[in-house]
Amino acid sequence: MLRELSLRSRLVLGVICLAALGLAVADIATYTSLRSFLINRTDTALDQDEHAFDQPGADLEGGPPNIFVQLRSVDGTRVLGTRPIQPFRGETAPSPPRLPAKISVSQTGGAGPDHARYFTVPTQSGDDRYRVRASIEPGASEMLVVATSLHDVQDTLDRLLLIELLVTGAVLIALAALGLWVVRLGLRPLREIEKTADAIAAGDLTRRVERAEERTEVGRLGLALNAMLSQIETAFRAQEASEQKMRRFVADASHELRTPLAAVRAYAELFTRGARQRPGDLDRAMSGISRESERMSTLVEDLLLLARLDEGRALRKEPVRLDLVVSEAVETAHAVDPKREIGLEAEDVVVLGDHDRLRQIVDNLLANVRAHTPADTAVRVLVGRQNGSAVIEVTDLGPGMSAEEIGRVFERFYRADLTRSRSSGGVGLGLSIVSAVAAAHGGTVEAHSVPGGGATFRILLPLEQRESQGIHSNVEDGSQSRLVSSDHPHANDRRSDEPARTSDRSP
């Protein structure tokens, strides 16, 4: 049944029950102690009254008023004489005590209370009681019985009992009211928590428990709940963003694949309509199918690479001369665009990473420059060290980017120029791959630009351990600084005929 009550009701009920138990024990102890004290005082008074009648030649008719006196045989069975109660003047004599037919008193010799017996009896009529003292003096031939009314004692005890009941009731009522107020005040954060939980269940993830303090247990619970809610909200928002990003990614990928697939279908339909019998149309159809298939393969490879990096798959890690990788990419970029002036300043830097992926991100940055700047725009490429990290910096003097473009440049399928055709630009994955590959190597990539003042893309990668400790690789010492221009001889033609993959200034 208690489980069905609220926590507040159980706390208040528990306090009241505990207080009631304590007050009851105190009341019983007080009542018992006072009753014992009053009875002992009455017994002492009976001892004094008894001395007025146990003297030789004492008259039963004399003595103090309101005292009942009776003489009995030694064995306590026969009544030898009785003195009725003599009330005070103007008062009515009370009913006498109802004494037992036989009263036994121990006789062990000597005098004093050892030869007296005290007991309580009711009156012959009414509800009053008498305190009785029966004694036999040494050598006496009769028993003296003295009794006095306990009316005053009982009145005092009744008043005490009434006061105790009233005080106990008042204390319990006040304690219940005070306990209810204190418990309600103490559990106020729980009501706030309940309201917060209801609001969150309704969809408001920004709600928090208010007035949560560290001084109380409930307050600390509110603080812990707020921290948990912040983490849940962050995780939920991140999940929402991830789902939206994934939906947008799938939609964009489907859209990008639809164009080459439609082209392949068109060329295939041209073939079935008789192009195979016309050599010119046949060559055009096969060339178109091959071109669109290559484009789809490139897109699929980029998507697979991003998917693998998103899954956290580890790349190959081996010492790589970053300056040589960048030098190869610059030479290839010049082979693709021989009229563009490309300056290279590089010092020998060794990192742990995947050679092909590092080459890919440099190719993508240079391809991004070609796609977004005029042919006569100069490019500066820098390879060096900064604060214990390897740095690759590609700077162009083109039209630059706006603040919005800078904020979204590494998003997947984002293209700054939406009017650009698919043939002249990529699908918006080039810079996304740069960001993902840099992150997979434990590095970062950032972009800076001023509209009309060019753009700078900067990649920071961890140095190889020996490099970070100041020990140069023994692959090749020294540094190199060169300017590659239209009349620069291609010292390394190993990849000069390999076209760099085009990329948009976007992820």
N, C-alpha and C positions, 0 to 999 in steps of 0.2 A: 504494500500500500504506500509506503514511504517513497518507493521508486516513482510513483505516479505524481508526487508533489514536485514543485519547482525547487531549484537550488535555494532560492531566497526563502521559501517556506520552510524547507528542511533546516536551514541555518537558524532561522528565528525560533522554530519549534525546539531545536536542540538546545539553544540558549535558555529558553523558558523552562524546559524540563530540568536542565541542570540547575538553574536558579531555584526552581520550586523544590527540588530535592535538598539543596543546601538550606533554604529557608525552613523547610519542614524539620530537618535535623536540628537546626538552631532553635526552632520553636519548641520542639519536644524536650530538648535539653534544658531550655529556660523554664518550661512548665514543670518538669520533673524536679529541677533544682529548687525552684521556689516552693513547690509542694513539700519536698523533703524538709526544707528550712522551716516552713510554717508548722509542720507536724512535730518536728523536734522542739520548736518553741512551745507548742501546746503541751508536749510531754514534760518539758521543764516546768511549766506552770502547774501541771498536775502534781509534780513532785512537791512543789511548794504548798499546794492546797492539801496534799496528803498529810503534811506535818501538822496541820491545824486539827486533825482528827485522830492522830495516832498517839497523842499525849495521854498519860494516865488521867482518868476522870473527865476526858473530853466529852462534850455534849454534841450529839449529832445535829441538834437543832440550831446550833451556832454555826460559825464559819462563814466564809465568803458566799455571796449570792451566785446564782446561775451555776451551781455545782450540785451534781447528783451524787449522793453518798449512800452506800449500802454495806451492811455487815453480813458476812457469811461464815459458815462453819469452815474449819480448816480445809476440809476436803472440797469446799466450794459448792456443795449440793443444797445446803439449807440456808435460807435467808433468816438472819437473826434480827435485822432491823433496817429500815430504809428512811432516808431523809429526802423528801421531795425537793424538787428544784425551787429555790426561792428567788423569783425574778426581782429585778430592780423595780422601784416604786413606779407605778403607772404602766408597767408592762405586763403582758399576759404570760403566764407560765407556759413554756414550751412542752411539747410531748416528751415523756421520759424515754430513756433508751430501752431497746429491746435486748436485754441481756440473755445469754444462753443459760440453760438450766443448770449447767455445771461449769465451773471455772476452775481450771487447774493452774497452780502456781508452783514452780520448783522451789524447794527449800534445801539449800546447800550449806546453810549456816552463815553467820555474819549479817551485816546490814548493807543497805544500799540497793542500787537498781538491779543487782543480780537476783534479788528476790522479788522483783516486780515484773509484771507482764503487761505489755501495752498492745491494745488492739482496737479496731474500729467496728462499731455496730450501727445499724439503722435505728431510727426512732420507731416507737410503737405506731405512730400515725404520721403521715407526711413523708417528705423526701429528704429531710435533714439527716445528719449522721452525728454520732458521738465518738469522742476519743475516750477510751476507758483505760484506767490503770488499776490493776489488781495486785495486792502485795500482802505478804505475811511477814510480820516482824519476828525476829528470833525470840523464841520463848512464848509468843503470843498464842492464844487459843481461838483466834478468829481471823478471818480474812477481811481486809478493808478494800472496798471497791469505790473508786472515785471516777466520775465521768464529767466531761464538759462538752458543750455543743461545738461542732465544727462549722456552724452556719457562717460565721465571719470568714473563716478560712476558705470555705467553698465559694463565698461571694468574691473574695479576692482572686481565687483561681479562675472563676468564671469570667471576671473582668479581664484578667490576663489573657485568657483564651480568646475572648472577643477582640481584644486589641491586636493579638498576634494574627488572627484571621484577617482583620481589616488591613493591617500593615502589610502582611504577606500578599494579599490581593492587590493592594495599591502598588507595591513594589513590582509584582509580576506584570501588571498592566503597563506601568511606566517602562519597565525593562523591555516589554514587547514592542512598545512604540519606539523607544530609543533603538532597540536592536533592528527593527524594521527600517528605520531611517539610516542607521549606520550601514546595514547590509545593502540597502538600495544605493547608497552613496558609493560603497565599495564595489558594487557590481555594475556601476554605470558604464565602465569601459566594456563590459560584456554586452550590454545592450548596443553600444556603438559597434562592437564587433559583429553582432547579429545584423544590424542595419547595413553595415558594410558588406557582409556576406550576401545579403539579399540584393543589394545594388549590383554587386559583381555578378551574381547569378542572372540578373536581368540584362547584363551585357556591358555595364559601366566598369571597365578595368582600371579606371583612374582613381576610383574611390579608395580612401585610406582611413584607418582608425584614427580619430582625432583625440587630442588630449591624452595620448599614451605616454606615461612617465615611467622612469626606471625605479621609482621609489617603491612601487607596489608590485606584487606578483602579477596581477591582472594587467597592470601597465606594461610590464616587461613582455607579457604575452602579446599585447597590442603592438609593441615595437617589433617583436619577432614576426608577427603576422604582416606588418607593413613591409618588412624586408622581404618576406616570402612573396607577397603580392607584387612587389616591384620586380622581383626575378621572374615571376610568372608573366607579368605584363610584358617584360622585355623579351622573354622567350616566345610569347604569343605573337608580339609584333614582328619578331624576327621570322617566325614561322609564316605569318601572313605575307611578309615581304618576300620570303623565299618562294612561297607558293605563287605569288603574283609574278615574281621573276621567272619562275619555271614555266608558268602558263604563257608569259610573254615570249620566253625563249622558244618554246615549242611552236607557238604561233608564227614567230618570225622565221624559225628554221623551215617550217612547212611552206611559208610564203616564198622564201628564197629558193627552196627546192622545186617549187611549182613552176617557176619560169624556165629553168633548163629542161625540166621534164616535158613541159609543153613544147619547147623547141625540138626536143628529140622526137616527140610524137609527130610534130609537123614534118620533120625531115623524113621520118619513116613513112608517113602517109604520102609524101612526095615520091618516095621510092616505089611504093606500091602502085602509084598512078602512072607509072611508066618511066620514071627517071632512070631506071636501070638500062633502058634502051637508048637513053640520050647521054652520051659521055659527059657533057658539060654539067648537066643537072645531077648526074650520079656523083661526080667529084664534089660538087657543092653540097649535096646531101651528106656524103660520108664525112667531109670536112666539118660540117656543122654538127653532126652527131658526135664526132671525136672531140670537138671543142667544148660542147656542152657537157659531155661526159667527164672531160677533164675538170671542168668547172665544178660539177657536182662532187667529183672525187675530192677536190681541194676543200670544198665546204664540209663534206662528211669527215675528212681527216681533221679539220679544225674543230669540229664539234666533238669528235671522239677525244681529241687532246684535252679540250676543256672539261669534258666529262671525267676523264681520268684524273685530271688535276683537282677537280671538285671532290672526287672520292678520296683524295689524299694519297694517291699512289706515289710512291717514292720514285724520283728520277735517278738516273745513273749519276753517281758521284765519283769524280776522278779529278786530279789536278789539271786545270785548263789555263793556258796562257791567254788571258782575256784580251790583251793588246793584239795578239796575233788573230784571234777570232774577229775582232772589230776591223782589223786591217783587211782581212779577207772580204768582209761584208762591204767595206768601202770600195774596194777594187771591183767587186761585182756590181755595186750600184753605179760606178762610173761606166762600166761596160754597158749597162742598160741605158744610162742617160749620160752620154759622153760630153754633152754641152754644159752640164751643171758643174760648178766649182765646188769641190768637197775638200775641206781642210781637216787634217787629222793630227792631233797631238796626243801621243800615247807614251806611257811608261810601262815597263814590264810589270804586270800584275798577275798573280796566280790566284785562282779561286777553285773551290771544289764544286763541280757541277757537271751537267750534261753538255758536251760540246755542241751537239746539233741544236739543242733547244736554245742555248745562249746565242748561237749564230742566228737562229730564227728570230729572236726578239730584236736583234740589231737590224736584220733585213726588214722586219716589219716597220721599225721606226723610220728607216730610210725610204721605204716604199710609201709610208704615210706622208713624208715630205714631198715626194714626187707627185702624189695625188692631190695635194692641197696647196702647192706653191707654183708660181710660174717657173718656166724652164731656166730662166737666168738668175733664179734666187740662189744665193750662196748658202752652203751648209757647213757647219763647224761641228766636228766630232771630237770628243775629249775622253780619254781613258786615264784614270789616275787613282789616287788614294785620298781618303778624307775621314779623319776620326776613326781609323781602324777599319774602314770599309772600302771596297772597290767601287769606283764611280764610272758609269758610262753616261755621257751627256751628249745629246744631239740637239743642236740649236740651228734654227733657220731664220732668215730675215724676211719671211713671207708676211701675209696679211694678219697673221695672228688669230686668236680666238677670243670669243666673248666669255664673260664669267660663267654664263649658263653652260656653254660648251665645255669649259674647263671642268665644271662639276660633273658632267656626264660623259666625258671623253672615253672613259674606260668601261662604260656599260656595253653590254653585248648587243649587237645589231643596231647600235646608235650611229647615225650618220649626221654630221653637222650640216651637210648640204643635201637636203632631201630631194632636190631637183636633179641631182647627179644621176646619170644613167648607170645601170648595172655593169655595162661594159667598160666605162671609164673609171669606175670605182669598185671597191669591194663590197662585201655584205655587212661590214661593221664588226668584224671579229678580230682584226689585226691587233689593235691596242688592248683588247680583252685578253688575247693570248700573251701579250707582253706583260700585263699585270699578273696573270695567273702563273706564268713561268717564273717571274721574279719572286712571287710569293712562295712557290715551290722550292726555290733555292734559299729561302729564308731572308729574302730581300724585300725592297719596296720600290715603287715607281711613282713619280709625281710629275705633274705638268704645270708649267708657268707660262703665262702669255699676257701680252698687252696688245689690244686691238691696234693693228697697224704697225706693231713693233716686233713681229715674229713670235715664235713659240720655242720653248725649251722642254725637252723630255729628259728626265733624270732618273737613272736606275742605280740603286745602292745594293750591293751584294756583299755578304760576309767574305773576308779574305781567307785564303787557305791558312791553316794554323801556323805554319812556319812563316808565312807572309806577315800574319798579325803579330808574330814575335820578332819581326825585323830580319828574318833570314830569307834571302832572295832565292828563287828557284834557280837551279843550275841548268835549266833548259836553254836559256839565253839571257845574258846580262845586258845591262844598258837600257837606254830608252830611245824612242824614235819619235821624230816630229817631221811630218811631211805635209805638203799641200798637193792635193790631187786636182788637176784641172783638165781642160780639154786636150792639152798636148802632153799629158803625163803618160809615160810608157807604163804598160801594165806588167809589172814585175811578176805577178802571180796570175797566170791565165788558167789556172786549174779549174776555176769556176766562173771564168768570164763569160762563158756561153750559157750559163745557167740564169734564167731570168729570176729576179727577186719577186717574191709573192707580193702582190699589191695589197694595200690595206687602207681602210678609211681612217680618218682622224676620229676614231670612236672605238668602243670595244667591239 
